[in-house]
Amino acid sequence: MAAKQHSRPESNSTCYIDRIPPEIADLICYPIDEEDIPNLRLVSKFWNNVATPFLPGNVNLVFKPESFERLLNISRHPVISKQITALYYEPNTLDEYTTQDEWERTIVADSYTKDFEALPSPDASKRKLRAWRRNITKIRERPRHNYSKDYLEKAYKEYTRMHAEQEVLRNRDYGLEEFSDAMSRLPKTVGVMHEPWGAKNAFTADLHNARGDYCGIPFMRSLLLAVHEASIELGILQIDNVDWKFLQQSDEVLERMKTALRHLTTLELVISTGMDENGNEIGVEIPTCRRYHSNNTKLAEFLAAAPNLKDLAIGFDWYEPYCPAELRQVFGSTSGPCLESVALENIDAASENLNRFLEQHASMLKHVIMKTVRLLEGTWIDTPKNEPDLEFEVGVHQRGITWRGSASALGF
């Protein structure tokens, strides 16, 4: 890093550490952990000027008023605002409960949830599935926690306070005004990551974890509309677990959201297909989602709004009783002229459509990942002969059989 001119203390200062050459001060900052930089800025005016350029280039936002206020303060700082290149948005919310008893029925200790095993793979045997279900049943029969009555009462009061704060943000269009104001002052922001589940520690430990709206449409809408209104040339966008019904918003809102995609080179989009009322089963809206994509081209149009994509990862959260969409419904007749890498997950495809997709992108495409891609008809694909460097990572279904492995293992 080039030497910078840092302000000097008065000549009668006895703090000799403030008198070291700027080049040495910069070298001191290089090995310091990011979390210690803010403390170094508090030492003196000299060290504030030295350490500020070493602050991390990303800012984390959670769905709390003080977090939005912090974002605004960062955006108004004359130096720090110019360093921010990425925003991590964790839009988890607290569910509303009418009584403490209702709330308490949802409380579980961390040790309880850790015992739940991951869902079996699509090719798991019936015996393994039965064993997994028996284990889940046993866990659910155990006590969910051993918290005292006093502890629960204090936690519930804190929970209702934080929920009320979030309600204020909801009534302000999910913080859209603050979002837009801040984004307009962060000109170098090139990446936005919408990451549910990560914010649980932001609501204090144990009983205040934010679990609701993990795939909330309003958060995605406010995020992309803020990017649109700030005229930011966004290059990277990660949307994790957004409800498939985001495509059913008004045409006017969708068009404004799509303008935020014009400069994207990287897009990761995971689409949720719903949960049951207890939050135990996912994919409950797959039939409805599948019918919607059969009659609408909104998803293909959404992707087509990002013509500069080089890296695309798109998929759904579940695959039973069938995948929520077919490949032709995801992409339509459009192609990405710059696409170099694509990852598909929980998507059905006919081999003819899969081959056509690969041929359309043969000039640029170098890397393909397919996870739980089910072949509806035809046999497994033929790798384009004119693309010997095309790399595959594959986990696909073919008429009830799961194929996993490298391209060579699958006969490419």
C-alpha positions as CSV (number, residue, x, y, z in Angstrom):
1,M,0.0,0.0,0.0
2,A,1.3,3.4,-0.9
3,A,2.4,5.6,2.0
4,K,-0.3,8.0,3.2
5,Q,0.0,11.4,4.9
6,H,-1.5,10.9,8.3
7,S,-2.2,13.8,10.6
8,R,0.4,14.5,13.3
9,P,-0.1,15.3,17.0
10,E,1.0,18.6,18.5
11,S,4.8,19.0,18.8
12,N,4.6,18.9,22.6
13,S,2.9,15.5,22.7
14,T,4.6,12.8,24.8
15,C,3.0,9.9,22.9
16,Y,5.9,8.8,20.8
17,I,3.9,6.0,19.1
18,D,2.0,8.8,17.3
19,R,5.3,10.0,15.8
20,I,6.4,6.9,13.9
21,P,6.7,7.3,10.1
22,P,3.5,6.6,8.1
23,E,5.1,3.7,6.3
24,I,5.9,2.0,9.6
25,A,2.3,2.7,10.9
26,D,0.9,1.0,7.8
27,L,3.1,-2.1,8.3
28,I,1.8,-2.4,11.8
29,C,-1.8,-2.5,10.6
30,Y,-1.2,-5.2,8.0
31,P,-1.1,-8.3,10.4
32,I,-3.8,-7.0,12.7
33,D,-7.1,-8.9,12.8
34,E,-10.1,-7.1,11.2
35,E,-12.0,-7.2,14.5
36,D,-9.2,-5.3,16.2
37,I,-9.0,-2.4,13.7
38,P,-12.0,-0.5,15.2
39,N,-10.2,-0.5,18.6
40,L,-7.0,0.8,17.0
41,R,-8.9,3.7,15.5
42,L,-9.9,4.8,19.1
43,V,-6.2,5.1,20.3
44,S,-5.7,8.6,18.9
45,K,-6.5,10.8,15.9
46,F,-3.3,9.7,14.3
47,W,-4.1,6.0,14.6
48,N,-7.7,6.6,13.5
49,N,-6.4,8.0,10.2
50,V,-3.9,5.1,9.9
51,A,-6.3,2.3,10.7
52,T,-9.5,3.5,8.8
53,P,-8.3,2.4,5.4
54,F,-7.7,-1.1,6.8
55,L,-11.4,-1.6,7.9
56,P,-13.1,-4.5,6.1
57,G,-14.8,-3.6,2.9
58,N,-18.1,-5.3,3.8
59,V,-20.9,-4.3,6.1
60,N,-23.4,-6.6,7.7
61,L,-27.1,-5.7,8.0
62,V,-29.7,-7.5,10.1
63,F,-33.4,-6.7,10.4
64,K,-33.1,-4.4,13.4
65,P,-33.5,-0.6,13.6
66,E,-30.0,-0.1,15.1
67,S,-28.5,-2.1,12.3
68,F,-30.1,0.1,9.6
69,E,-28.9,3.2,11.6
70,R,-25.4,1.8,11.6
71,L,-25.6,1.3,7.8
72,L,-26.7,4.9,7.4
73,N,-23.8,6.1,9.6
74,I,-21.3,4.1,7.6
75,S,-22.7,5.5,4.3
76,R,-22.3,9.1,5.6
77,H,-18.7,8.6,6.7
78,P,-16.5,10.5,4.1
79,V,-13.8,7.8,4.1
80,I,-15.4,4.5,5.2
81,S,-18.3,4.8,2.7
82,K,-15.8,4.8,-0.1
83,Q,-14.3,1.5,1.1
84,I,-17.5,-0.6,1.2
85,T,-17.7,-3.1,-1.6
86,A,-20.1,-5.7,-0.3
87,L,-23.3,-5.8,1.8
88,Y,-24.4,-8.9,3.7
89,Y,-28.1,-8.7,4.5
90,E,-29.5,-11.2,7.0
91,P,-33.2,-10.6,6.9
92,N,-34.4,-13.0,9.6
93,T,-37.4,-11.9,11.6
94,L,-39.0,-12.8,14.9
95,D,-42.4,-14.5,14.7
96,E,-45.4,-13.0,16.4
97,Y,-47.0,-14.8,19.4
98,T,-50.1,-13.7,21.2
99,T,-49.2,-15.3,24.6
100,Q,-46.1,-16.4,26.4
101,D,-47.4,-20.0,26.5
102,E,-47.7,-20.0,22.7
103,W,-44.1,-18.7,22.4
104,E,-42.8,-21.2,24.9
105,R,-44.1,-24.1,22.8
106,T,-41.5,-23.1,20.1
107,I,-38.5,-23.0,22.4
108,V,-35.8,-25.6,22.0
109,A,-32.3,-25.9,23.4
110,D,-29.3,-26.0,21.0
111,S,-28.5,-29.5,22.2
112,Y,-31.9,-30.7,21.1
113,T,-31.6,-29.4,17.5
114,K,-28.0,-30.7,17.1
115,D,-29.2,-34.3,17.3
116,F,-31.4,-34.0,14.2
117,E,-29.6,-35.7,11.3
118,A,-29.5,-34.3,7.8
119,L,-32.1,-35.4,5.3
120,P,-31.1,-38.6,3.5
121,S,-29.8,-38.3,0.0
122,P,-32.2,-38.8,-2.9
123,D,-30.8,-42.3,-3.6
124,A,-31.1,-43.4,0.1
125,S,-32.5,-46.9,0.6
126,K,-35.9,-47.4,2.2
127,R,-34.3,-49.0,5.2
128,K,-32.2,-45.8,5.7
129,L,-35.2,-43.6,5.3
130,R,-37.1,-45.6,7.9
131,A,-34.2,-45.4,10.4
132,W,-34.0,-41.6,9.8
133,R,-37.7,-41.2,10.5
134,R,-37.5,-43.4,13.7
135,N,-34.6,-41.2,15.0
136,I,-36.6,-38.0,14.3
137,T,-39.6,-39.4,16.2
138,K,-37.4,-40.3,19.2
139,I,-35.9,-36.9,19.4
140,R,-39.3,-35.1,19.2
141,E,-40.5,-37.2,22.2
142,R,-37.7,-35.8,24.4
143,P,-38.0,-32.6,26.5
144,R,-37.1,-29.7,24.3
145,H,-35.3,-27.6,27.0
146,N,-34.8,-27.2,30.8
147,Y,-35.0,-23.5,31.1
148,S,-36.4,-22.1,34.4
149,K,-39.7,-20.2,34.6
150,D,-38.0,-16.9,35.6
151,Y,-35.6,-17.2,32.7
152,L,-38.4,-17.8,30.2
153,E,-40.4,-14.8,31.5
154,K,-37.4,-12.4,31.1
155,A,-36.6,-13.8,27.7
156,Y,-40.2,-13.4,26.5
157,K,-40.2,-9.7,27.5
158,E,-37.0,-9.2,25.6
159,Y,-38.5,-11.1,22.6
160,T,-41.6,-8.9,22.5
161,R,-39.5,-5.8,22.6
162,M,-37.4,-6.8,19.7
163,H,-40.4,-8.0,17.7
164,A,-42.0,-4.5,18.2
165,E,-38.8,-2.9,16.8
166,Q,-39.0,-5.1,13.7
167,E,-42.7,-4.1,13.3
168,V,-41.6,-0.5,13.0
169,L,-39.3,-1.5,10.1
170,R,-42.1,-3.5,8.4
171,N,-44.4,-0.5,8.5
172,R,-41.7,1.5,6.8
173,D,-41.7,-0.8,3.7
174,Y,-39.1,-3.0,5.3
175,G,-36.6,-0.1,5.6
176,L,-36.6,0.7,1.9
177,E,-36.1,4.4,2.5
178,E,-33.1,3.9,4.8
179,F,-31.8,1.2,2.4
180,S,-32.0,3.5,-0.6
181,D,-30.4,6.4,1.2
182,A,-27.5,4.3,2.4
183,M,-26.9,2.5,-1.0
184,S,-26.8,5.9,-2.8
185,R,-23.8,6.9,-0.6
186,L,-21.9,3.6,-1.1
187,P,-20.8,4.0,-4.7
188,K,-18.3,1.2,-4.7
189,T,-20.7,-1.5,-3.6
190,V,-20.5,-4.4,-6.2
191,G,-21.8,-7.3,-4.2
192,V,-25.0,-7.9,-2.2
193,M,-25.6,-11.2,-0.3
194,H,-29.1,-12.0,1.0
195,E,-28.4,-14.6,3.6
196,P,-31.1,-15.9,5.9
197,W,-30.3,-18.0,9.0
198,G,-27.0,-16.2,9.7
199,A,-28.5,-13.5,11.9
200,K,-29.6,-15.6,14.9
201,N,-26.7,-14.3,17.1
202,A,-27.7,-10.8,16.4
203,F,-30.8,-11.2,18.6
204,T,-28.9,-12.4,21.6
205,A,-28.4,-16.0,22.5
206,D,-30.7,-19.0,23.0
207,L,-34.4,-17.9,23.1
208,H,-34.3,-14.9,20.8
209,N,-33.1,-16.5,17.6
210,A,-34.8,-15.1,14.5
211,R,-36.5,-17.9,12.7
212,G,-39.4,-16.3,10.7
213,D,-39.5,-15.0,7.2
214,Y,-36.4,-17.0,6.2
215,C,-37.5,-16.7,2.6
216,G,-39.4,-13.4,2.8
217,I,-40.3,-11.7,-0.4
218,P,-40.4,-8.1,1.0
219,F,-36.7,-8.3,1.9
220,M,-35.6,-9.2,-1.6
221,R,-37.9,-6.5,-3.0
222,S,-36.5,-3.8,-0.7
223,L,-33.0,-4.8,-1.4
224,L,-33.2,-4.8,-5.2
225,L,-35.4,-1.7,-5.3
226,A,-32.8,0.1,-3.2
227,V,-30.0,-0.9,-5.7
228,H,-32.3,0.3,-8.5
229,E,-33.0,3.6,-6.9
230,A,-29.3,4.2,-6.0
231,S,-28.3,3.4,-9.6
232,I,-25.5,1.1,-8.4
233,E,-23.8,-1.1,-10.9
234,L,-24.1,-4.3,-8.9
235,G,-21.8,-7.1,-10.0
236,I,-22.5,-9.9,-7.5
237,L,-25.9,-10.9,-6.1
238,Q,-26.6,-13.9,-3.8
239,I,-30.3,-14.5,-2.9
240,D,-30.6,-17.5,-0.6
241,N,-34.0,-19.2,0.0
242,V,-36.5,-16.7,-1.5
243,D,-40.1,-17.8,-1.8
244,W,-40.9,-18.7,-5.4
245,K,-43.9,-16.4,-5.3
246,F,-41.6,-13.4,-5.6
247,L,-42.3,-13.8,-9.3
248,Q,-46.0,-13.0,-8.7
249,Q,-45.4,-9.4,-7.7
250,S,-46.8,-6.7,-9.9
251,D,-45.1,-6.2,-13.3
252,E,-44.1,-2.7,-12.3
253,V,-42.3,-3.9,-9.2
254,L,-40.6,-6.8,-11.1
255,E,-39.4,-4.5,-13.8
256,R,-37.8,-2.2,-11.3
257,M,-36.2,-5.1,-9.5
258,K,-34.8,-6.5,-12.8
259,T,-33.0,-3.2,-13.5
260,A,-30.8,-4.0,-10.5
261,L,-29.5,-7.1,-12.5
262,R,-28.3,-5.4,-15.6
263,H,-24.6,-5.3,-14.6
264,L,-24.4,-8.7,-12.8
265,T,-21.6,-11.0,-13.6
266,T,-22.4,-13.5,-10.7
267,L,-25.8,-14.6,-9.5
268,E,-26.7,-17.2,-6.9
269,L,-30.4,-17.8,-6.6
270,V,-32.0,-20.5,-4.3
271,I,-35.8,-20.6,-4.5
272,S,-37.9,-21.9,-1.7
273,T,-41.0,-24.0,-2.3
274,G,-42.6,-23.6,1.1
275,M,-42.8,-25.2,4.5
276,D,-45.7,-26.8,6.4
277,E,-47.2,-24.9,9.3
278,N,-44.9,-26.5,11.8
279,G,-41.8,-25.7,9.9
280,N,-40.8,-29.4,9.6
281,E,-41.5,-30.3,6.0
282,I,-40.2,-28.3,3.0
283,G,-41.4,-28.4,-0.6
284,V,-45.1,-28.4,0.3
285,E,-45.8,-25.9,-2.6
286,I,-43.9,-27.8,-5.3
287,P,-47.1,-28.8,-7.2
288,T,-48.3,-25.2,-7.2
289,C,-44.9,-23.9,-8.1
290,R,-44.6,-26.4,-11.0
291,R,-48.0,-25.4,-12.4
292,Y,-47.0,-21.8,-12.2
293,H,-43.8,-22.3,-14.2
294,S,-45.7,-24.3,-16.8
295,N,-47.9,-21.3,-17.5
296,N,-45.5,-18.4,-17.0
297,T,-42.1,-17.3,-18.2
298,K,-41.4,-14.9,-15.4
299,L,-38.3,-16.8,-14.1
300,A,-36.7,-17.0,-17.5
301,E,-37.4,-13.2,-17.9
302,F,-35.9,-12.5,-14.6
303,L,-32.7,-14.3,-15.5
304,A,-32.7,-12.7,-19.0
305,A,-32.5,-9.3,-17.2
306,A,-28.8,-10.1,-16.4
307,P,-27.2,-10.5,-19.9
308,N,-23.6,-10.2,-18.6
309,L,-23.7,-13.2,-16.3
310,K,-20.5,-15.2,-16.2
311,D,-21.3,-17.4,-13.2
312,L,-24.8,-18.6,-12.4
313,A,-26.1,-20.9,-9.7
314,I,-29.8,-21.5,-9.6
315,G,-31.9,-24.1,-7.9
316,F,-34.8,-25.0,-5.7
317,D,-34.8,-26.3,-2.1
318,W,-36.5,-29.7,-2.7
319,Y,-37.2,-32.3,-5.3
320,E,-40.2,-34.5,-4.2
321,P,-42.7,-35.5,-5.5
322,Y,-40.9,-34.0,-8.5
323,C,-38.7,-31.0,-9.1
324,P,-40.4,-27.5,-9.0
325,A,-39.4,-26.6,-12.5
326,E,-38.0,-27.9,-15.8
327,L,-34.8,-26.6,-17.4
328,R,-36.8,-25.1,-20.3
329,Q,-39.0,-23.2,-17.9
330,V,-36.0,-21.8,-16.0
331,F,-34.2,-20.4,-19.1
332,G,-36.8,-20.3,-21.8
333,S,-35.4,-19.6,-25.3
334,T,-32.8,-17.1,-24.0
335,S,-29.1,-17.8,-23.7
336,G,-26.3,-16.1,-21.7
337,P,-23.6,-15.0,-24.2
338,C,-21.0,-14.6,-21.4
339,L,-21.9,-17.6,-19.3
340,E,-18.8,-19.5,-18.2
341,S,-20.0,-21.5,-15.2
342,V,-23.5,-22.8,-14.3
343,A,-24.8,-24.8,-11.4
344,L,-28.3,-26.3,-11.4
345,E,-30.0,-28.0,-8.5
346,N,-33.4,-29.8,-8.1
347,I,-34.5,-29.1,-11.7
348,D,-36.1,-31.6,-14.1
349,A,-34.9,-31.8,-17.7
350,A,-35.3,-33.8,-20.9
351,S,-31.9,-34.8,-22.3
352,E,-32.8,-33.0,-25.6
353,N,-33.3,-29.7,-23.7
354,L,-30.1,-30.2,-21.7
355,N,-28.1,-30.8,-24.8
356,R,-29.6,-27.8,-26.4
357,F,-28.7,-25.6,-23.4
358,L,-25.1,-26.8,-23.5
359,E,-24.8,-26.3,-27.3
360,Q,-26.2,-22.7,-26.9
361,H,-23.5,-21.9,-24.5
362,A,-20.7,-24.0,-25.9
363,S,-18.5,-21.1,-27.0
364,M,-18.0,-19.8,-23.4
365,L,-19.2,-22.5,-20.9
366,K,-16.4,-24.2,-19.1
367,H,-17.9,-25.6,-15.9
368,V,-21.2,-27.3,-15.2
369,I,-22.5,-28.5,-11.8
370,M,-25.8,-30.5,-11.7
371,K,-27.2,-31.6,-8.3
372,T,-30.4,-33.7,-8.3
373,V,-31.2,-32.9,-11.9
374,R,-33.8,-35.5,-13.1
375,L,-34.0,-36.6,-16.6
376,L,-37.6,-36.8,-17.7
377,E,-36.9,-38.5,-21.0
378,G,-34.1,-39.7,-23.2
379,T,-30.7,-41.0,-22.0
380,W,-27.9,-39.3,-20.3
381,I,-26.4,-36.4,-22.2
382,D,-23.6,-36.4,-24.8
383,T,-20.9,-34.0,-23.9
384,P,-20.5,-31.4,-26.8
385,K,-17.6,-32.8,-28.8
386,N,-16.3,-29.4,-29.7
387,E,-15.8,-28.6,-26.0
388,P,-13.2,-31.0,-24.6
389,D,-12.4,-28.6,-21.7
390,L,-16.0,-28.6,-20.4
391,E,-15.9,-29.7,-16.8
392,F,-18.8,-31.5,-15.1
393,E,-19.8,-32.2,-11.5
394,V,-22.9,-34.3,-11.6
395,G,-25.6,-35.8,-9.4
396,V,-28.6,-36.6,-11.5
397,H,-31.7,-38.7,-11.5
398,Q,-32.7,-40.9,-14.5
399,R,-36.0,-42.6,-14.1
400,G,-35.6,-43.2,-10.4
401,I,-31.9,-43.9,-10.5
402,T,-29.4,-41.4,-9.0
403,W,-26.1,-40.9,-10.9
404,R,-23.3,-39.2,-9.1
405,G,-19.6,-38.7,-9.9
406,S,-17.3,-37.1,-12.4
407,A,-18.0,-36.7,-16.1
408,S,-15.7,-39.5,-17.0
409,A,-17.4,-41.9,-14.5
410,L,-20.7,-41.2,-16.2
411,G,-19.4,-42.1,-19.7
412,F,-18.4,-38.6,-21.0
